[in-house]
Each structure stands twice: as structure tokens, then as C-alpha cells.
Amino acid sequence: MLRFEYTDHLYALGLLPVLLLFFWLAWRARQRAIRRFGDSSLMGRLMPEVSRYKHYLKFGLVLLALALLAIGWANPQYGTKLVKYKRKSVDIFIAFDVSQSMMAQDISPSRLARASRFAQNLVEGLKSERLGLILFAGNAYVQSPITQDFNSILLALRSANPNMIPNQGTSIAEAISLAEESFEENNKSHKALIIITDGENHEEEAVSKAQEAHGNGLLIFTVGVGTEEGSFIPIVENGREGYKRDQSGNPVMSRLNEKTLRQVAEAGGGSYFNLSAGSGRVIEALKSRIDNMEKRELEQRVFSEYNSYFQWFVGLAILVLLAEFLISYRRSRGATGI
């Protein structure tokens, strides 16, 4: 298995396009200076030994050397020893509400922003488990299947917004159904679903669906975001800020539906939590419940020893720089225009 020990160092490769742009600007400035001095064809006859193309060759070699040094700086490694080990974990899907009602600002800065921060902290707190992410509004889809690579989940949570799902609403029942379908078939009782939402569910089947899923071994927790007093839903139309309105033209008031979320959690065998109780307290309570669940044993294979190969890239970069140094700007003997 190939990996880079210091992946952040690969950002140095971003300097190459900047250097290429600088070279192009410098070359154009040089050509303008030559034209100001005299006719270009005449200047070519005055400098017959100067190669037309070696400037490009030498600069290309410098860019190649810098690319090799950046890769070497990141220290490419290759795994040499594969080790098997067993671990116990629970499979957990986080269902995250991205409906327009989550843009309400009854909690600062908004329900969506507060829920996103909470969900990211929750992922960090559950790194001993296997996690997946479902985004839902009027319908639901799997953003990330069950995995231990949490970076994609964190990235999706940071960028989550209502535009990701055009069909608006809050279909908790569909999120539960999708989670059930997305767990591995052989996982009958080591699975959980954490639903993060304001609970503005307009369908009656959410509770019955949660009860059915719990009968199939799924434990469901709900986390409420917002306040019962509620708030209007801010939107932007034609570049102007306003509030979402109903068919009569009145602003829509969105409120936290704790009753539905409690019923869904109870039917799913789990618990309801209000985010206003504090992000840390809710995460600790969730972790405590999940730690008490029966966990299944999984066998994993990982590379435990890696050999580093940075020296090959550094050595090759030195050879390329040496070649660039030895190449002159004069034409090669017997060559035309080179």
C-alpha cells in the first residue's frame, strides 16, 4: 500500500503553476525588450549561437526537480508488513437534516450551522465505531456508506446545505428506511441510527417506521435542533433576502417538534436529546448508550510497517538540477535552431 507520510507537504506542488506563469510573464517581457532594442530577425542574426528552445528545456527541468523535491518532502512510503487484528464496534448511520427549515435562526447562528458543528464533534467522539452519513430533506440519500474513513463524512457535514436536495420537506421515515437498507445484511443487532433534525415531519409514518426498524434490530436516537418558540425561515429570492411564505403569502414559522422526535426515539428503542442541553453533554450521553450496545467482532488487515522512498526522489531531483546546470543556452553543434 502506497501512502505519503506528510500529505500536507504535497501542497508545495501548487507553486509550480505560479512559477510557470512567472516564467511566461518574464519571457514576454524579454521579447518586448528585444523588440525595443531592434528588429527581431536582425537580433537573431546578431546572436546566432543562442538557442531558441533551451530556455524552455532548462526551465522545464527546474520545474521537474521542484516537483520531485515536493514529493520527496511528503515522504512516499510503501507498506511491507500486513497485520491482521480484531476489533469490536457498532455500525452507526448519522441522518442529517438539510431541509430549508434548518436555516431558521432561533438558535445562533442557525439550526444548520449549530447542527453541523455538533455532528462533526459527534463523528470525532465516535471514532472507535464505524460510521456512515445520510442527508435528508423531502427525500434521503446516502452521502457516505459505513466506513472508518471519517474525512469524507466531516467534509460533507461542513458543506451541507438545503441546495443539496432539491425536494424539500422533512421525511424522517425515508431516512429510517434508507438506513435500514444500507446496513450490511449480516448485521442484525449491532447497528444504530442518530437522527439530527428540527423534527418538522409532516408524515405520520415516521413513528411506525421507527418501531418496525427497531424490531429488525436497529436502535434509533433523535437529536432536536431549534426551539419550540420557533423562527421564520430566511431565504434569498432574486438576490433579495426575505422569509419563506405559505400559499397565502404569510411568513412560515418553523418550530422544533419535540413530540415527534420523542415518539420516534421511543419507538426505535433509543432516546431523545435536545441540542440546547449542550453539545458535549449530548455527545457523552450518546457515547454512553452506544458503549452499552452489543458490539460485533471484525477482522481488519492493516500495514504496520512502511519503507520510505523520499531519498529516490531527492536524488533524482539533484540529477535533474545538475543536468539543467550543464545545459547551456547555446545551440548544440550540428543542430538547427536548438
N, C-alpha and C positions, 0 to 999 in steps of 0.2 A: 504494500500500500504506500503510495506516494503522498507526502504532505510537506507543508512548509512550516518550520518551527516558529518563524516570526512573520505571519501573514501581513501585518501592518507595514512591513518594510517594502512590500510589493507596490505600495502607493508611489514609491520613487519612480516607477515606470511612467507615471503621469508627467514627469518632467520632459520626456522625450518629444512629445508633440510641441511643447513650448520651445525647446531648443531647435526643432525643425522650423518653426515659424520664425524664430530669431535668425536662423541661417538664411531663410528666404528673403527676409527684410534686408539683411546685411548684403546679400548678393545683388538685390535690386539697387541698393544704394551705391554699390561698387560700379554697377553698369552705368548708372546715371553719371557718376563721377568721371568715368572713362569717356562717355559721350560729350561731357562738357569740355574735356581736355582736347578732343579731336574726333574725327570720323572713326567709327568702329572698325571698318575694314582697314583703314590706314594704321590704326593702333595694333591690329592683328599682325600686320606686316612688320611693325616695329618690334613686336615681341613674338618672333616665330618659334621660340623654344618653349613658350608657355602652353601647357596642356589645356584643352578646353573642358576636359571632363574629370581631371584628377581632383579638383576641388570637391566634386560630388562624392568621389570614391573615398577620399580621406575623411570627409565629414560623416559619411555612412559608416565607416569603420569606428569612428568615435562613438556614434550612437549605439552601434552593436556592442562595443566594450562597456558602455554605461548600462545597457540592458543586462548584460551578463553579470556586472557587479551588483545590480539591484537584486537579481535572482539569487546570487550567491549570498548577499546580505540577509535575505529571507531564510537562508539555510534549508535547501531542499533535502528531505530525508526519505528513506525508504525502509519500510518495516521488514524486519528479518526474523522475528520470532512471534509466532501466533500462539496465544494462550487462551484456553477455554476457562470460563468461570461461570458460576451460577449466582443469580441474584433473584430476590423476590420483589415483586412490585404489583401495583394495581394499574389497570388501563383507565385513563380519565379523559373524557372529552369536555372541553370548555365551550359552551354555547354562548356566543357574544352577540348581543342585540345591536344592530346598526340601523334601526328604523329612525325616521325623522323625529319622533318624539324624544329620542335620546339627545337631541340638540337643545332641549329645554334647559334653562339656566336657573332652575330653582335651587340647585347646588352649584357652587362655583368651581371652575369656570363654566362647566356644563356637565350634564349627566354623562355624555360620551367621553369627555376628557377624564373625568373622575373615574369612570368605569375602566377606561383603558389603562390608567396608571395602576389601578387595583389589580387588573388581570395580569399585567406584566409582573407585578410583585408576587402574585399568586404562582405564576409559572416558575419564578426563581425559588419560591418556597417549596415547590413540589418536584424538584429535580431528581429526587430518588425514584419517582414514578415514571410511567410512560404516558405522554400527553398527546392530545390532538385538539384541533380547533375547528369549530363550526361557526360560521357567520349566518345570521338570520334576520329577516325582517318579515315581508309578506311571504317569502319562501326561504329556504335554507340551503346552504351548500357547504361541503367540506373544504375548508381552506388548507388544512394540513391533516393528513391521516395520523394515526397513532405512531409516535416516534420518540426517540430520545434526543433528536437534533432540535433543540428548542429555539435556535436562532431564527428559523423561518416563522415560528409562531410569534415570537417577540416582534419581528419586523411587521407582520400582518396586523398585530394589535396597535402598533404605533401609527399605522396608516389607515386604520379602519374608519370608514365614514359612510353615510347613507347612500352616496353615489355608487357604492359597490354592488348594491342590489336594487335594480330599478323598480321591482314590485314591492311597494311599501305596505306597511302593516306590522303586526307582531304575531307571528304564527309560532307559538311555543310548542304546539302539538307537532308541527312539522319538524322542528328542531329535535324533539324527542325521537320521532320516527327515524330521522336520518341518523342519529347517534346509534340507535339500535341496529340499523342496517350496516353501520360502518365498523362496529367491533368485530374482531375475529370470531368465526363461527364456533371455534372450540372454547371460547371464553364465556362460560355460563354464569359465573358468580363473582368474578374479580374485576368488576367494572363499575364506573361511576360517571355521572353527568353533573356538571356545575353550570347552571343557567344564570347568566348575568344580564339583567333586564329591568325595565321600569314596570313590567307586568301589564302593560296596556294591551292585553289579549282580548280580542273580540270574538273568539271562538270558544264554545263550551266544551269541546272535546279534549282540551289540554289535561284536565284532571283525570278523565277516564283513560287517556293515553298514558299518563304517568303511572296509573295503577296497573295497567296492562304490562308496561315495561318493567315495573318492579317485580311483577310476577315472573318475568323472564330473567330475573337476576340482576337488574340494573338499579343502582342506588342513585337517587336524584336529590341534588341540593339546589336551592334557589338563593340568589343574592339580589335584593331590591335596591335600585338606584333612583333617587329622587325623593320628593316629599309628598305627603298627602294633600298639602295645600296646592301644590302644582304650579305650573307656569305656562305661559304661551310658548308656542314653538317658533323660533325665529327662522326665516327663510330669506333667500335672495332671489328676486324675480326681476328680469330685465335690468340687472345691475343695481336695483334698489332694495334696501333692506326693509323687511316687514315681518308679518306673522302669518302662519298658515291659517286659512279660513275655511269654514264649512260651506255648504251649498247656499246657505242664507247670507253669506258674507261676514259672519261673525268670527272673531279670532277663536281658534281651537285651544281649549285649556287641557293640558295634559297633566295627569296626576299619577303618582305611584299607586299601583293596585296591589296592596299588601295581601288582601284577602285571597286573590287568585294565587299569588305566589306561595302563600302558606298552604293552601289546599293542594297545589301541585307537589310541594315538598313532602307533605304528609302522605299523599297517595303514592309517592315514589320512595317512601321509607327513609327519607332524609330529613333535613332541617332547613328552615328559612332563616336568612340573615339579612339585616338591614345595614347597608354600607355606611350609614350615618353613625353606626356604633364604633366606627374606626377601622381603617383598612387592616392594621396589624392584628387587632382582636379577631376580626372575621377570618383572616388567614390562619391564625393559630387554632381557631375552633374547627375550621375545615380540615386542617392537618391532623388534629386530634381524632376526628371522626374517621378519616381515611386510614390513619395508622392502626386503628382498631379493626379495620376490614381484613378479611382473609386474603392473603396475597399468594399469587401463584409463582412457582419457581421457573425461571427462564435461563436457558443456557446461551451465553454470548461468547463470541470469539473476537478478541482484540489483539492488536500488535502491541507488545510490551517493550520491544527493543527496536531502535531505529539507528541506521547508519547515516551519517551526514555526508553530503557531497558538495558543500559550498566551495571546497578547495579547487574542484574541477572548473567551476565557473569563474572563480577569481583567476586561476592560472590561464584559462583561455582568454579572459579579458586582457591580461597582461600581454599575451602573444599578439592579440589584435592591435593593442596600442603600440606595440613595438613595430608591427607591420606598417601602421599608419605613420609612425615616425620615420621609417626608412623610405617610404614612397615620397618622391619629390614632386614638385609642381611642373617639372619639365616633361616634355614629350619623351616617350620611350623611343629608343633607336629603332629605325625601320618602320615605325608606326606613323599613321597619318592622322593628325588631329587628336591623338591620345596623350 
